[in-house]
Amino acid sequence: MIYLTRLEHFNAAHCLNNPEWSEEKNAIVFGKCANKNWHGHNYDLYVTIKGEPELSTGFIFDVKELSDIIRKNVVEKIDHRNLNLDVDFMQGKMCSTENLAIGIWDELKKCLPEKVNLHCVKLYETSRIYVEYFG
């Protein structure tokens, strides 16, 4: 089994806020991330697929096509956007990095060809914080 990873980058703003909690509790639980005026991150997105190389190309999937799919169906929807307000697949959800990774997975699963096996979405919020989602 071969694993192929494509790295993409985007910037986005969000706010972590549970509307059922007081402003004080949100500040305690989410700290600076509860800022009502939003805050942003420079995200790095690693999308890993898996499979066996095709005999004719030696590829499990064309990496340029993979990049185009990721950019069109994910990056263009979230880059320089407010995750809470502007991103359709995050509506009604807490905009944590964990939920964003799940949302990205779900968006990619809808548009990748059947022959492509999505293995992992790894999303870096900062250089020291990242999540991995395996579906």
VEXSE-935379 format. One record per residue (C-alpha): residue number from 1; x, y, z. Coordinates in steps of 0.02 Angstrom, whole numbers, always signed. Example, Ala and Ser with C-alpha at 12.3 -4.5 7.8 and 13.67 -1.06 7.14 Angstrom:
> 1, +615, -225, +390
> 2, +684, -53, +357
REM end
This chain:
> 1, +0, +0, +0
> 2, +66, +171, -49
> 3, +15, +332, +40
> 4, +20, +497, -56
> 5, +2, +663, +35
> 6, -34, +833, -40
> 7, -4, +991, +63
> 8, -114, +1143, +38
> 9, -117, +1306, +137
> 10, -256, +1427, +182
> 11, -294, +1568, +303
> 12, -458, +1584, +396
> 13, -537, +1669, +545
> 14, -653, +1596, +675
> 15, -721, +1616, +850
> 16, -755, +1478, +975
> 17, -912, +1520, +1071
> 18, -1048, +1411, +1144
> 19, -1205, +1520, +1139
> 20, -1280, +1422, +1284
> 21, -1139, +1480, +1399
> 22, -1104, +1647, +1478
> 23, -970, +1760, +1407
> 24, -867, +1722, +1562
> 25, -879, +1533, +1540
> 26, -835, +1548, +1355
> 27, -682, +1650, +1402
> 28, -629, +1521, +1532
> 29, -651, +1372, +1416
> 30, -593, +1447, +1250
> 31, -477, +1586, +1308
> 32, -421, +1703, +1168
> 33, -515, +1594, +1044
> 34, -679, +1662, +1115
> 35, -638, +1838, +1053
> 36, -801, +1909, +984
> 37, -702, +2003, +851
> 38, -631, +1840, +782
> 39, -452, +1782, +764
> 40, -360, +1697, +623
> 41, -243, +1554, +585
> 42, -125, +1508, +444
> 43, -180, +1328, +418
> 44, -83, +1189, +334
> 45, -190, +1050, +263
> 46, -117, +879, +225
> 47, -230, +764, +126
> 48, -171, +583, +115
> 49, -239, +454, -4
> 50, -189, +271, -17
> 51, -185, +136, -149
> 52, -79, +36, -268
> 53, +11, +119, -413
> 54, -66, +97, -585
> 55, +46, +1, -704
> 56, +29, +128, -844
> 57, +80, +283, -741
> 58, +159, +221, -580
> 59, +38, +337, -488
> 60, -99, +294, -365
> 61, -180, +456, -426
> 62, -120, +608, -521
> 63, -57, +730, -388
> 64, -101, +881, -496
> 65, -280, +821, -508
> 66, -283, +790, -320
> 67, -222, +967, -290
> 68, -355, +1038, -408
> 69, -492, +942, -316
> 70, -433, +1001, -145
> 71, -417, +1181, -201
> 72, -583, +1189, -292
> 73, -688, +1097, -163
> 74, -606, +1151, +0
> 75, -475, +1288, -9
> 76, -576, +1406, -118
> 77, -722, +1389, +4
> 78, -622, +1428, +161
> 79, -467, +1530, +115
> 80, -477, +1707, +185
> 81, -651, +1672, +251
> 82, -736, +1676, +419
> 83, -769, +1493, +461
> 84, -917, +1538, +573
> 85, -1005, +1647, +445
> 86, -945, +1609, +268
> 87, -917, +1422, +254
> 88, -1071, +1320, +210
> 89, -1008, +1155, +279
> 90, -968, +1232, +448
> 91, -1138, +1313, +476
> 92, -1216, +1264, +643
> 93, -1056, +1183, +705
> 94, -925, +1237, +832
> 95, -783, +1296, +721
> 96, -646, +1198, +809
> 97, -500, +1127, +712
> 98, -571, +954, +749
> 99, -739, +995, +668
> 100, -653, +1084, +524
> 101, -551, +927, +485
> 102, -710, +822, +486
> 103, -795, +949, +372
> 104, -649, +947, +251
> 105, -651, +756, +248
> 106, -837, +756, +208
> 107, -814, +884, +68
> 108, -673, +784, -9
> 109, -765, +617, +2
> 110, -904, +691, -104
> 111, -791, +742, -248
> 112, -647, +619, -255
> 113, -664, +484, -389
> 114, -720, +314, -324
> 115, -550, +238, -359
> 116, -466, +360, -237
> 117, -458, +300, -57
> 118, -450, +446, +63
> 119, -341, +396, +210
> 120, -316, +549, +319
> 121, -346, +735, +336
> 122, -213, +817, +444
> 123, -244, +998, +486
> 124, -117, +1110, +571
> 125, -195, +1259, +659
> 126, -24, +1315, +720
> 127, +150, +1241, +710
> 128, +116, +1157, +878
> 129, -67, +1107, +861
> 130, -140, +989, +733
> 131, -277, +859, +717
> 132, -287, +703, +611
> 133, -451, +629, +550
> 134, -464, +457, +471
> 135, -651, +455, +435
REM end
